[in-house]
Amino acid sequence: MADWAEKRFFWLFLVSAMCCSFAAQAQQPVFPLQVSENHRYLQDTSGHPFLLTGDAAWSLIGDLSREEAEKYLADRQSRGFNTILVSLIEHRFSRNAPQNYYKHAPFARGGNFTRPNEAYFADADWILERARERGFLVLLTPAYLGTNGGDEGWYQEMHDAGADALRSYGRYLGQRYRRFDNIIWVQGGDWDPPTKTLVDALAQGIKEINPEALQTVHAGRDTDVLHSWEEKWLGLDTVYTYGDVHTANLERYLSGTARPFIFIEGMYEGEHNTTEQTIREIAYGAILSGAAGQVFGNNPVWHFAGPALFKQPLSWQEALSSRGAQSITHLKVFFETIAWWTLEPEQGKLLVAANPPLPGYAIGSRSAKSDLAVIYLSDRTSVTLDTAALAPTTQYARWFDPSSGQFSEALAKSRSTNTIAFETPRAQNSAGFSDWLLLLTDKD
């Protein structure tokens, strides 16, 4: 067996190689995705677990030319993203809304959902085909409602059209896109309407033609999807909050509902004074609290050259290489090196509470066999673990800098009969922020 130095060299070499050529080494999923047997995560047709690593690209179809869309998709693939969240028809957040870049409107007249415009949907098909070729899962919103049913989305047109027209539109989409096995339909959009009749009609129309297609919902912020959206077409749940991401996802995990869930939206980079550490707190907090994946967002990438809600100091092309996006690349590499699908939120068994309490917080997750554990620390420099919550062979500890993607050896700061304590390599990581990950695995 190789000694520790040889093993460490091999590990760092592997991570470095993955970072340098992620797209070349990443295994493309075999669509369609399915719900795992334990209802915790998504997996592809070959049974390979799929960690949903998404990017909010709401206005991709509505705003970009084919050449621009190709540039965007190539960039996100090279950074390890495997999912994009997109509006099929854009109402406000694109340059020519509701027309696309080529001045094609989605419908022959206004919001007439029964008369889709072939030219518009042919343009959409081209982008969706490129996404499929690159191995992306597409979370596709057929008619975004908009906050409070206002002019951001299509709710007023949906209301005027009625349920029958929306069911017809759903059938049209089900027929047109049934060959795209990489689509999960995302109903709703930033609002919980007083009645779900219109959304339900659209979803049922899709289901009539393509009953195997997974569907989910983008509800209003902080909505309890389990109790507010009980529609039978729901196959995947979502969490959406600007607040405590860890707690929101943990509560959903502890509900025991037999459906996987994803974190679909939190604070975006470039909005609300969000830092790269905030982005990582959101992403790691969601996954380590039971989510089957998460969607990252950046202003202006989500709306590209379309109208913005917040000031944007960069163009969307410049923002593609943002620090937040780089952090998500490192996150994907980190989880690709471990059996992440075996992790479960630790629920107070692994982490030993400090007395007096320490600043910041720690989020822990471990496998059922206790041979794998991951702890995310934010604004905290030490953590103490209960050794009874770890398998005897779980002795190989490493620190991971989530801002650079680099591993380093983690030596115990102190030990006692029942506990082991670790201290971060430095107070700040390589980007000057104060978040780290501790990874414990079987030494062999």
Secondary structure as GFF3:
##gff-version 3
##sequence-region A 1 444
A	DSSP	alpha_helix	4	20	.	.	.	ID=ss1
A	DSSP	alpha_helix	22	25	.	.	.	ID=ss2
A	DSSP	beta_strand	34	35	.	.	.	ID=ss3
A	DSSP	beta_strand	42	43	.	.	.	ID=ss4
A	DSSP	beta_strand	49	50	.	.	.	ID=ss5
A	DSSP	beta_strand	52	56	.	.	.	ID=ss6
A	DSSP	alpha_helix	60	63	.	.	.	ID=ss7
A	DSSP	alpha_helix	66	78	.	.	.	ID=ss8
A	DSSP	beta_strand	83	87	.	.	.	ID=ss9
A	DSSP	alpha_helix	118	133	.	.	.	ID=ss10
A	DSSP	beta_strand	137	141	.	.	.	ID=ss11
A	DSSP	three_ten_helix	147	149	.	.	.	ID=ss12
A	DSSP	alpha_helix	155	161	.	.	.	ID=ss13
A	DSSP	alpha_helix	163	176	.	.	.	ID=ss14
A	DSSP	beta_strand	183	188	.	.	.	ID=ss15
A	DSSP	alpha_helix	197	209	.	.	.	ID=ss16
A	DSSP	beta_strand	215	218	.	.	.	ID=ss17
A	DSSP	alpha_helix	225	228	.	.	.	ID=ss18
A	DSSP	beta_strand	237	240	.	.	.	ID=ss19
A	DSSP	alpha_helix	245	254	.	.	.	ID=ss20
A	DSSP	beta_strand	261	265	.	.	.	ID=ss21
A	DSSP	alpha_helix	276	287	.	.	.	ID=ss22
A	DSSP	beta_strand	293	296	.	.	.	ID=ss23
A	DSSP	alpha_helix	316	319	.	.	.	ID=ss24
A	DSSP	alpha_helix	323	336	.	.	.	ID=ss25
A	DSSP	three_ten_helix	340	342	.	.	.	ID=ss26
A	DSSP	beta_strand	343	345	.	.	.	ID=ss27
A	DSSP	beta_strand	361	367	.	.	.	ID=ss28
A	DSSP	beta_strand	372	378	.	.	.	ID=ss29
A	DSSP	beta_strand	382	386	.	.	.	ID=ss30
A	DSSP	three_ten_helix	387	389	.	.	.	ID=ss31
A	DSSP	beta_strand	394	401	.	.	.	ID=ss32
A	DSSP	beta_strand	406	409	.	.	.	ID=ss33
A	DSSP	beta_strand	412	415	.	.	.	ID=ss34
A	DSSP	beta_strand	419	423	.	.	.	ID=ss35
A	DSSP	beta_strand	435	442	.	.	.	ID=ss36
###
